[in-house]
Amino acid sequence: MNIIHQKDGQIVTLLLDGKLTNDSVEPFEQMISEASNDVEQLILDCKNLTFISSAGFRIIIAAHHRFAGRMILKHLSSNVYHAFDMTGLTSVLKIQ
């Protein structure tokens, strides 16, 4: 998994590319932790995210709580959106 970090003022965007699995959770979690210290909004651009495991869902749920509703997921593929929908997270998370 590749993660590209972009910052524009008080907005951090993380571009996710590949599979978010147990192997890639640690760097993803670290980037979210660093972002939570000094930004107003976190955007997770999932355009190139091809798969998400339960470990990935755990980190996204934790980020949702950490950012208190100031996190947005964008550009989910139909397969990834379906995975979020199956877990019920589409009714909890901000998805565009």
Secondary structure, DSSP 4 states (H G I P E B T S, - for coil): -EEEEEEETTEEEEEEEEEE-TTTHHHHHHHHHHHTTT-SEEEEEEEEEEEE-HHHHHHHHHHHHHTTT-EEEE---HHHHHHHHHHTGGGTSEE-
